[in-house]
């Protein structure tokens, strides 16, 4: 048997970009609100509503009369 004396030299180069792949890349989609942010906003709104309710309950639903210190 004769063996080839030529040795194969393999040069590692990056592959060229495929036209099919580059033309079918998905566009970036907007990030939807997460459950965490929605629940956080709901919690903050609930706390503000409770605070407002407590203020109205303490004053009987009316604004406080201005005191002499505030004048």
SVG drawing of the C-alpha trace seen along z (x, -y; Angstrom):
<svg xmlns="http://www.w3.org/2000/svg" viewBox="-67 -83 72 85">
<polyline fill="none" stroke="black" stroke-width="0.4" points="0.0,0.0 1.1,-3.4 0.5,-6.1 0.1,-9.7 3.0,-11.8 0.9,-14.9 -0.6,-16.0 -3.8,-17.8 -3.6,-21.1 -6.9,-22.3 -7.2,-26.1 -9.9,-27.0 -11.8,-30.0 -15.2,-31.3 -17.9,-30.1 -19.5,-32.8 -22.9,-34.1 -25.8,-32.3 -28.1,-34.6 -31.1,-32.6 -30.3,-32.9 -29.5,-36.6 -32.7,-37.4 -34.9,-35.5 -33.6,-37.0 -36.5,-37.9 -37.0,-41.5 -36.6,-42.4 -40.0,-42.3 -41.0,-44.8 -40.6,-43.3 -44.1,-42.7 -44.7,-43.8 -44.0,-41.0 -46.3,-39.7 -43.9,-41.1 -44.2,-44.6 -48.0,-44.4 -48.4,-43.0 -46.0,-45.6 -48.0,-48.4 -51.2,-46.9 -49.8,-46.7 -48.6,-50.3 -52.1,-51.5 -53.8,-49.5 -51.6,-51.0 -52.2,-54.5 -56.0,-53.8 -55.9,-52.5 -53.9,-55.5 -56.3,-57.9 -59.3,-56.0 -57.7,-56.2 -57.1,-60.0 -60.7,-60.5 -62.0,-58.3 -59.9,-60.3 -61.2,-63.6 -64.8,-62.5 -64.4,-62.9 -63.9,-66.7 -60.8,-68.8 -59.3,-69.9 -59.9,-73.5 -56.7,-75.5 -55.1,-76.1 -53.5,-79.2 -50.0,-77.6 -50.8,-77.0 -52.0,-80.6"/>
</svg>
